Amino acid sequence: MDEEPDPAIATCVVGAGPAGLLFCLVAGIRRRQLDIEDAWPIALVDKRDSYERTHRLRMDNGPYLAARDELQHELFDELITFLESERFRPAANALESVLLDLVSRLGISKTLAHVGSGPGEFDIRRLRSAMHKRNLAGSRTQLTVVGADSVNSATRALVAGDVPTVERVHQTVVRLRLDGDELPDRLNRVNQFKLAKLLGSALDYRANPNGFAEVDLFLNPDEHDSIVALGARPSNPVQLTPELLTSIDAPLFSQVVRYMMGNLGRTGVEVSVSSTFRLEHRYSEQVTFSLPELHTHVLLVGDAAVSLPFFRGMACLMKSVSALVRAHTDMATATEANRVATACARYNDDVAAIRAKEVRTVETRARAVRLARELVRVSSLSPFPMQTWLLSIRPLARPSGRLTNRLVATMVIATAAAALAISSPQLGLLGLLSLPLQAAAGHLYRSSLDDWRGPNAWISRFCRLQMLALIVAGAVIAIVNPFDSGIWIRLGASIGWFALGVVFIAGMYTAEFGRRYR
């Protein structure tokens, strides 16, 4: 009786997270549609039996709907139905559970194997031997190892050598977990602004279907490092208590957490640090590796190949999986002698093109987040009436007031700037002197915040009153028209306070730049 011929190609997928499972699902569907299941066996291995990853993923639906239209298969339709029910915001463990069920129905099961170079671990040679023992690959079979084992890929470490990895940090983030009764589905605009303004940064709140809420706080590096020192991980969160907050060198973070504890749930909430991380893009410039002595090629996918922040990682994953499956179907069906090398080279080029487009998107969003953070930071520092009186939370320690030379100078300069601005319909071009004076007032105000004795409350109050006087006076001039001015002068008077506010902020920046380069 003739022996069964060796399959032309066999695949060992390392990693049973979303990347590895999604590849198995699409590859399993395509090989069934092409009737090449015997010619292309697939094995799935992972170092753990299960994961407890309950954080929510945010997914761009476009690549997944495009894959559904291309595949036209009931199992992928089930995945889309699940994602649509979750508004493409599934919890990671729920997505993995659905994917694992769909993959198992395609005849692909997960086995445990710890891939790496340490004692007892599976290197590439041992993986090939295991595939041979399971009769999934013969001596002449071309083996592909799909490295889908996260951003810290052990598979990549086995083969990448000196291939450069490109990294860029965009933001530093702390993820909090909130547990309590009747947590809101979302923060209203006022609470969102109050918390962000208090933090002097940006935050992202979202309810989790597992009965808790998550908050991502975008912190400056110093406060982030203080939270990193707590050693929190998703598997070992650190609950925050008033006593612990007192010991952390992160005053703005502590103040936000205290506000959450007392105001978000019906009876307050428990707040824990779930994790700390950096929003960064990281990728390997080469994602395919040839091991001719083992008749094996290693191909990276998911975070092992390209790790992206700002919710672009899952979009990049779906596009890369589609390209990787196309490469494998070419390997399994083509007859050319160099079909495997050709398919691998094309996959490397496809990922490079996908990566370039997604990195541009990430960098655009990073600039938008930096702008939002800067706007919130400046808003939290500026002593303007509406945001100070209506959109603020009482600070833990109120600054004291004291008579100083800086206070006197601020009062004189700010008064002169206001007087010149209000009188500008009569003074003409001389009224423009209000602009450099207002910038000087902003410079003095911002410098006072860094005084070694602490901020001077009287300076802040006087600047706030000056801006209020400009708002009221501008409205009176526009309505009553005491200078018998034309429509354009009256319009300028009504919005002049805004222009002077911008100039005041410019003065604040001059103080910060001076401090930075001293």
C-alpha positions as CSV (number, residue, x, y, z in Angstrom):
1,M,0.0,0.0,0.0
2,D,1.4,3.4,-1.0
3,E,2.2,5.8,1.8
4,E,0.3,9.1,1.9
5,P,2.5,11.8,0.3
6,D,3.9,14.5,2.6
7,P,1.8,17.7,2.6
8,A,3.4,20.4,0.5
9,I,3.1,22.9,3.4
10,A,2.3,22.8,7.1
11,T,1.8,25.7,9.5
12,C,2.5,25.9,13.3
13,V,0.8,29.0,14.8
14,V,2.5,30.2,18.0
15,G,0.1,32.2,20.2
16,A,-3.6,31.7,20.8
17,G,-4.5,35.4,21.3
18,P,-6.6,37.4,18.9
19,A,-3.8,37.4,16.3
20,G,-3.1,33.7,16.2
21,L,-6.8,32.7,16.4
22,L,-7.9,35.2,13.7
23,F,-5.2,33.8,11.4
24,C,-6.4,30.2,12.1
25,L,-10.0,31.2,11.5
26,V,-9.4,32.9,8.1
27,A,-6.8,30.2,7.0
28,G,-9.1,27.4,8.1
29,I,-12.0,28.9,6.1
30,R,-9.8,29.4,3.0
31,R,-8.3,26.0,3.0
32,R,-11.8,24.5,3.3
33,Q,-13.1,26.6,0.5
34,L,-10.2,25.6,-1.7
35,D,-10.4,21.9,-0.6
36,I,-6.8,21.8,0.5
37,E,-7.2,20.8,4.2
38,D,-5.1,17.7,3.7
39,A,-2.4,19.5,1.7
40,W,-2.1,22.3,4.4
41,P,-2.4,21.1,8.0
42,I,-2.4,23.8,10.7
43,A,-1.4,23.4,14.4
44,L,-2.0,25.9,17.1
45,V,0.2,26.1,20.2
46,D,0.3,28.5,23.2
47,K,2.1,28.5,26.5
48,R,-1.0,29.0,28.6
49,D,-4.3,27.2,28.8
50,S,-6.3,30.4,29.2
51,Y,-5.9,34.2,29.7
52,E,-7.9,36.6,31.9
53,R,-7.7,39.7,29.8
54,T,-10.9,41.6,30.4
55,H,-9.9,45.0,29.0
56,R,-12.0,46.2,26.1
57,L,-10.6,46.4,22.6
58,R,-11.6,49.1,20.2
59,M,-11.7,47.9,16.6
60,D,-12.2,49.7,13.3
61,N,-15.0,47.7,11.6
62,G,-13.8,48.5,8.0
63,P,-11.2,45.8,7.6
64,Y,-13.4,43.1,9.3
65,L,-16.4,43.9,7.1
66,A,-14.2,43.8,4.0
67,A,-12.9,40.4,5.1
68,R,-16.5,39.2,5.6
69,D,-17.4,40.3,2.1
70,E,-14.4,38.5,0.6
71,L,-14.7,35.2,2.6
72,Q,-18.5,34.8,2.3
73,H,-18.5,32.1,5.1
74,E,-21.0,31.5,7.9
75,L,-18.3,31.2,10.6
76,F,-16.8,34.6,9.8
77,D,-20.3,35.9,9.7
78,E,-20.8,34.7,13.2
79,L,-17.7,36.6,14.3
80,I,-19.1,39.8,12.7
81,T,-22.4,39.2,14.4
82,F,-20.6,39.0,17.7
83,L,-18.5,42.1,17.0
84,E,-21.6,44.1,16.0
85,S,-23.4,43.1,19.1
86,E,-20.4,44.5,21.0
87,R,-20.3,47.6,18.8
88,F,-16.8,46.5,17.8
89,R,-15.7,47.1,21.4
90,P,-15.4,43.5,22.8
91,A,-13.7,42.5,26.0
92,A,-10.4,40.7,25.0
93,N,-11.3,37.4,26.8
94,A,-14.8,37.4,25.2
95,L,-13.3,37.9,21.7
96,E,-10.7,35.1,22.3
97,S,-13.5,32.8,23.5
98,V,-15.6,33.3,20.4
99,L,-12.6,32.9,18.1
100,L,-11.4,29.7,19.8
101,D,-14.9,28.2,19.4
102,L,-15.0,29.1,15.7
103,V,-11.5,27.8,15.1
104,S,-12.2,24.5,16.9
105,R,-15.2,24.0,14.5
106,L,-12.7,24.1,11.7
107,G,-10.8,21.2,13.2
108,I,-8.0,23.3,14.6
109,S,-7.3,22.7,18.3
110,K,-4.9,24.3,20.7
111,T,-2.1,22.4,22.4
112,L,0.3,23.7,25.1
113,A,3.9,24.4,24.3
114,H,6.3,27.0,25.6
115,V,8.2,28.4,22.7
116,G,11.7,29.9,23.4
117,S,15.3,29.1,23.8
118,G,15.3,28.1,27.5
119,P,15.5,24.6,29.1
120,G,12.4,22.6,28.1
121,E,11.2,25.2,25.7
122,F,10.4,24.6,22.0
123,D,12.8,26.3,19.6
124,I,12.1,26.2,15.8
125,R,13.9,22.8,15.4
126,R,11.9,21.2,18.1
127,L,8.7,22.7,16.7
128,R,9.4,21.0,13.4
129,S,10.1,17.8,15.1
130,A,6.8,18.0,17.0
131,M,4.9,18.6,13.8
132,H,6.7,15.5,12.3
133,K,5.7,13.4,15.3
134,R,2.1,14.4,14.9
135,N,2.2,13.4,11.2
136,L,1.5,17.0,10.2
137,A,4.8,17.6,8.4
138,G,7.1,15.2,6.6
139,S,10.8,15.6,5.8
140,R,10.1,17.3,2.5
141,T,7.3,19.5,3.8
142,Q,7.8,23.2,3.8
143,L,7.0,24.4,7.4
144,T,5.8,27.9,8.2
145,V,5.9,29.1,11.8
146,V,3.5,32.0,12.3
147,G,4.7,34.1,15.2
148,A,1.6,35.5,16.8
149,D,2.8,35.6,20.4
150,S,2.5,39.3,21.3
151,V,4.7,42.3,21.3
152,N,7.4,40.5,23.3
153,S,7.4,37.6,20.8
154,A,9.6,34.6,21.8
155,T,9.3,33.4,18.2
156,R,10.7,36.7,16.9
157,A,13.5,36.5,19.4
158,L,14.5,33.1,18.1
159,V,15.0,34.2,14.5
160,A,15.3,38.0,14.3
161,G,18.9,38.4,15.4
162,D,20.1,41.9,14.6
163,V,17.0,43.0,12.6
164,P,16.2,46.5,13.8
165,T,13.0,47.2,15.8
166,V,11.6,50.7,15.4
167,E,10.0,52.2,18.5
168,R,8.4,55.5,19.4
169,V,6.6,56.5,22.6
170,H,3.6,58.8,22.1
171,Q,2.0,58.9,25.6
172,T,2.4,57.4,29.0
173,V,-0.9,56.0,30.4
174,V,-2.3,54.6,33.6
175,R,-5.3,52.3,33.4
176,L,-7.7,52.3,36.4
177,R,-10.4,49.9,37.3
178,L,-13.5,51.2,39.0
179,D,-15.8,48.9,41.0
180,G,-19.0,50.2,42.4
181,D,-22.8,50.3,42.2
182,E,-24.5,52.1,39.3
183,L,-21.4,53.3,37.5
184,P,-22.3,55.6,34.6
185,D,-22.1,54.2,31.1
186,R,-20.2,57.4,30.2
187,L,-19.1,60.6,31.8
188,N,-21.2,63.7,30.9
189,R,-19.3,66.6,29.3
190,V,-19.0,68.6,32.4
191,N,-17.6,65.8,34.6
192,Q,-15.2,64.8,31.7
193,F,-13.9,68.4,31.5
194,K,-13.7,68.8,35.3
195,L,-11.6,65.7,35.7
196,A,-9.4,66.4,32.7
197,K,-8.9,70.0,33.8
198,L,-8.1,68.9,37.4
199,L,-5.6,66.4,36.0
200,G,-4.1,68.9,33.6
201,S,-4.3,66.2,30.9
202,A,-6.8,63.9,29.1
203,L,-8.6,60.8,30.2
204,D,-10.8,58.1,28.6
205,Y,-13.7,56.5,30.5
206,R,-15.5,53.4,29.4
207,A,-17.9,51.0,31.0
208,N,-17.0,47.3,30.8
209,P,-19.7,44.6,30.2
210,N,-18.2,42.6,33.1
211,G,-19.7,45.0,35.6
212,F,-16.9,47.6,36.2
213,A,-15.5,50.6,34.4
214,E,-12.0,51.5,33.1
215,V,-10.3,54.9,32.9
216,D,-7.2,55.6,31.0
217,L,-5.3,58.6,32.3
218,F,-2.7,60.3,30.1
219,L,-0.1,61.4,32.6
220,N,3.1,63.3,32.4
221,P,6.3,61.1,32.7
222,D,7.0,62.0,36.3
223,E,3.6,61.1,37.6
224,H,3.5,58.0,35.4
225,D,6.8,56.8,36.9
226,S,5.3,57.2,40.4
227,I,2.4,54.9,39.5
228,V,4.7,52.4,37.7
229,A,6.5,51.9,41.0
230,L,3.4,50.3,42.5
231,G,4.0,47.3,40.2
232,A,0.4,46.9,39.2
233,R,-0.5,44.3,36.5
234,P,-3.9,43.2,35.0
235,S,-3.4,39.9,36.9
236,N,-2.4,41.7,40.1
237,P,-4.1,45.1,40.4
238,V,-3.2,47.5,43.2
239,Q,-6.2,49.0,45.1
240,L,-5.8,52.6,45.9
241,T,-6.6,53.9,49.4
242,P,-6.5,57.4,50.8
243,E,-3.4,56.3,52.8
244,L,-1.6,55.0,49.6
245,L,-2.5,58.1,47.6
246,T,-0.9,60.2,50.3
247,S,2.4,58.3,49.9
248,I,2.4,58.5,46.1
249,D,4.4,61.4,44.6
250,A,1.6,62.2,42.0
251,P,-0.6,65.0,43.4
252,L,-2.8,65.5,40.3
253,F,-3.4,61.8,39.9
254,S,-4.3,61.4,43.5
255,Q,-6.8,64.3,43.4
256,V,-8.6,62.8,40.4
257,V,-8.8,59.4,42.1
258,R,-10.2,60.9,45.2
259,Y,-12.9,62.7,43.2
260,M,-13.8,59.4,41.4
261,M,-14.0,57.6,44.8
262,G,-16.6,60.0,46.1
263,N,-18.6,61.0,43.0
264,L,-18.9,58.4,40.3
265,G,-20.8,55.5,41.9
266,R,-24.1,55.6,43.8
267,T,-22.2,54.9,47.1
268,G,-18.7,55.7,45.9
269,V,-16.3,53.4,44.1
270,E,-13.2,51.3,44.7
271,V,-10.4,52.4,42.4
272,S,-7.5,50.1,41.5
273,V,-4.5,50.5,39.2
274,S,-4.9,47.8,36.6
275,S,-1.8,48.5,34.5
276,T,0.6,51.1,33.3
277,F,1.9,51.3,29.8
278,R,3.2,53.5,27.1
279,L,1.3,54.2,23.9
280,E,4.0,53.5,21.4
281,H,4.3,52.0,18.0
282,R,6.8,49.3,17.7
283,Y,7.6,47.1,14.6
284,S,10.1,44.9,13.1
285,E,11.4,46.1,9.8
286,Q,11.5,42.4,8.6
287,V,8.6,40.1,9.3
288,T,9.7,36.9,7.4
289,F,12.7,34.8,8.1
290,S,14.1,31.8,6.2
291,L,15.7,28.8,7.8
292,P,16.7,26.7,4.8
293,E,18.5,24.0,6.8
294,L,15.2,23.2,8.5
295,H,13.0,23.7,5.4
296,T,11.2,26.3,7.5
297,H,10.0,29.9,7.2
298,V,9.0,32.1,10.1
299,L,6.4,34.8,9.5
300,L,5.3,37.3,12.1
301,V,1.8,38.7,12.5
302,G,-0.1,40.9,15.0
303,D,1.8,42.7,17.8
304,A,4.8,40.4,17.1
305,A,5.2,42.2,13.7
306,V,3.5,45.6,14.3
307,S,2.3,47.0,17.6
308,L,0.2,50.1,17.3
309,P,-1.6,52.4,19.7
310,F,-4.7,54.5,19.3
311,F,-6.9,51.5,18.4
312,R,-5.1,50.8,15.1
313,G,-3.5,47.5,16.1
314,M,-6.6,45.4,15.5
315,A,-7.2,47.1,12.1
316,C,-3.6,46.4,11.1
317,L,-4.0,42.8,12.4
318,M,-7.0,42.1,10.1
319,K,-5.3,43.5,7.0
320,S,-2.1,41.6,7.8
321,V,-3.9,38.3,8.5
322,S,-5.6,38.6,5.1
323,A,-2.2,39.1,3.4
324,L,-0.7,36.2,5.4
325,V,-3.5,33.8,4.4
326,R,-3.1,34.8,0.7
327,A,0.6,34.0,1.0
328,H,-0.1,30.6,2.5
329,T,-2.7,29.7,-0.1
330,D,-0.2,30.5,-2.8
331,M,2.3,28.3,-1.1
332,A,-0.2,25.4,-0.9
333,T,-1.6,25.7,-4.4
334,A,1.2,27.0,-6.6
335,T,3.6,24.7,-8.4
336,E,6.7,26.8,-8.9
337,A,9.8,25.6,-7.1
338,N,10.4,29.0,-5.4
339,R,6.7,29.5,-4.5
340,V,7.4,29.7,-0.8
341,A,10.2,32.3,-1.0
342,T,8.1,34.3,-3.4
343,A,5.0,34.3,-1.2
344,C,7.1,35.2,1.9
345,A,8.7,38.1,0.1
346,R,5.3,39.4,-1.0
347,Y,3.9,39.1,2.5
348,N,6.9,41.1,3.8
349,D,6.1,43.8,1.2
350,D,2.4,43.8,2.0
351,V,3.0,44.3,5.7
352,A,5.4,47.1,5.0
353,A,2.7,48.9,3.0
354,I,0.0,48.2,5.6
355,R,2.4,49.4,8.4
356,A,3.3,52.6,6.6
357,K,-0.3,53.6,6.2
358,E,-1.3,52.7,9.8
359,V,1.8,54.5,11.3
360,R,0.8,57.6,9.5
361,T,-2.7,57.3,11.0
362,V,-1.1,56.7,14.5
363,E,1.1,59.8,14.2
364,T,-1.8,62.0,13.1
365,R,-3.8,60.8,16.2
366,A,-0.8,61.2,18.4
367,R,-0.5,64.9,17.3
368,A,-4.2,65.3,18.0
369,V,-3.9,63.8,21.5
370,R,-0.9,66.0,22.3
371,L,-2.9,69.1,21.2
372,A,-5.8,68.0,23.4
373,R,-3.5,67.4,26.3
374,E,-1.9,70.8,25.8
375,L,-5.3,72.6,25.6
376,V,-6.5,70.9,28.8
377,R,-3.2,71.7,30.5
378,V,-3.3,75.3,29.6
379,S,-7.0,75.4,30.5
380,S,-6.2,74.0,34.0
381,L,-3.6,76.7,34.5
382,S,-5.4,79.7,33.1
383,P,-7.2,82.0,35.7
384,F,-10.2,82.7,33.5
385,P,-13.7,83.1,35.1
386,M,-15.9,80.4,33.5
387,Q,-13.6,77.5,33.8
388,T,-12.3,78.5,37.3
389,W,-15.7,79.1,38.9
390,L,-18.0,76.8,37.0
391,L,-15.9,73.9,35.7
392,S,-13.4,73.2,38.5
393,I,-13.1,70.9,41.5
394,R,-11.9,72.4,44.8
395,P,-8.2,71.6,45.1
396,L,-7.0,69.6,48.1
397,A,-4.8,72.5,49.4
398,R,-5.8,76.1,48.7
399,P,-2.9,78.4,47.7
400,S,-2.3,81.3,50.1
401,G,-2.4,85.0,49.3
402,R,0.4,87.4,50.2
403,L,1.6,90.9,49.2
404,T,4.7,90.6,47.0
405,N,6.5,92.7,44.4
406,R,5.2,90.3,41.8
407,L,1.6,90.8,42.9
408,V,2.0,94.6,42.7
409,A,3.6,94.4,39.3
410,T,0.8,92.1,38.0
411,M,-1.9,94.4,39.3
412,V,-0.4,97.5,37.7
413,I,0.3,95.8,34.4
414,A,-3.0,94.0,34.1
415,T,-4.9,97.2,35.1
416,A,-3.1,99.2,32.5
417,A,-3.7,96.5,29.8
418,A,-7.4,96.4,30.6
419,A,-7.7,100.3,30.6
420,L,-5.9,100.5,27.2
421,A,-8.1,97.8,25.7
422,I,-11.4,99.3,26.9
423,S,-10.3,102.7,25.7
424,S,-9.0,101.6,22.4
425,P,-12.1,102.9,20.4
426,Q,-10.9,106.4,21.4
427,L,-7.1,105.7,21.6
428,G,-6.9,104.1,18.2
429,L,-3.5,102.4,17.5
430,L,-2.3,103.3,21.0
431,G,-4.7,100.8,22.3
432,L,-2.5,98.0,20.8
433,L,-0.1,98.6,23.7
434,S,-2.6,96.5,25.7
435,L,-1.3,93.4,23.9
436,P,2.3,93.4,25.2
437,L,1.1,94.5,28.7
438,Q,-1.4,91.6,28.7
439,A,1.4,89.2,27.7
440,A,3.6,90.5,30.5
441,A,0.7,89.9,33.0
442,G,0.4,86.3,31.7
443,H,4.2,85.9,32.2
444,L,4.1,87.1,35.8
445,Y,1.0,85.0,36.6
446,R,2.7,81.8,35.3
447,S,5.9,82.5,37.1
448,S,4.0,82.9,40.3
449,L,2.7,79.3,40.1
450,D,6.3,78.1,40.4
451,D,7.2,80.3,43.4
452,W,9.0,78.3,46.0
453,R,6.5,79.4,48.6
454,G,3.6,78.1,46.5
455,P,1.1,79.9,44.2
456,N,-0.1,83.3,45.3
457,A,-3.9,83.2,45.4
458,W,-4.2,87.0,45.1
459,I,-2.4,87.0,41.7
460,S,-4.8,84.4,40.4
461,R,-7.9,86.2,41.7
462,F,-6.8,89.6,40.3
463,C,-6.1,88.1,36.8
464,R,-9.5,86.4,37.0
465,L,-11.3,89.7,37.9
466,Q,-9.4,91.5,35.2
467,M,-10.7,89.1,32.5
468,L,-14.2,89.3,34.0
469,A,-14.0,93.1,33.7
470,L,-12.9,92.9,30.1
471,I,-15.9,90.6,29.3
472,V,-18.4,92.8,31.0
473,A,-16.9,96.1,29.6
474,G,-16.8,94.6,26.1
475,A,-20.5,93.6,26.3
476,V,-21.4,97.1,27.5
477,I,-19.5,98.8,24.7
478,A,-21.1,96.6,22.1
479,I,-24.6,97.1,23.4
480,V,-24.7,100.7,24.7
481,N,-22.1,102.1,22.3
482,P,-20.8,104.9,24.5
483,F,-18.1,105.9,22.0
484,D,-20.6,106.1,19.2
485,S,-18.5,103.6,17.2
486,G,-19.3,101.7,14.0
487,I,-20.4,98.0,13.9
488,W,-16.8,96.7,13.5
489,I,-15.5,98.5,16.6
490,R,-18.5,97.3,18.6
491,L,-17.9,93.7,17.4
492,G,-14.3,93.9,18.3
493,A,-15.2,95.1,21.8
494,S,-17.5,92.2,22.3
495,I,-14.8,89.6,21.5
496,G,-11.7,91.6,22.6
497,W,-11.6,89.7,25.9
498,F,-10.9,86.5,23.9
499,A,-8.0,88.1,22.0
500,L,-6.5,89.3,25.3
501,G,-7.0,85.9,26.8
502,V,-4.9,84.4,23.9
503,V,-2.2,87.0,24.4
504,F,-2.3,86.2,28.2
505,I,-1.7,82.5,27.4
506,A,1.1,83.5,25.1
507,G,2.7,85.3,28.0
508,M,2.3,82.1,30.1
509,Y,4.3,80.2,27.4
510,T,7.1,82.7,27.5
511,A,7.5,82.0,31.3
512,E,7.6,78.2,30.6
513,F,10.1,78.5,27.8
514,G,12.3,80.7,30.0
515,R,12.2,78.2,32.8
516,R,12.9,75.3,30.4
517,Y,16.1,76.9,29.0
518,R,17.4,78.4,32.2
